């Protein structure tokens, strides 16, 4: 199990194309590619802060943003960069080639 902090995960998302939108009890993250919402999203609870994201939620977030769990960990730890992330999404059919 990898202990991912909510704050670190949020920073990784916003550094790599996601736009944060605070709503009620969660912050929603939407992926923008070439100025367009491509329908890829996830969310993090406002109350998470410095806490670890539970492993089950990490797996769910990975699926929501079109990655396998191991890739999601690499994404948050910044060993999977934006261009490789977008390439992965195109290869697995999550977003169209353009």
Buried (B, 14 or more C-beta within 10 A) or exposed (E): EEEBBBEBBBEBBEEBBBEEEEEEEBBBBBBEBEEEEBEBBBBBEEEBEEEBBEEEBBEBBBEBBBBEBEBBBBBBEEEBEEEBBBEBBBEEEBBEEE
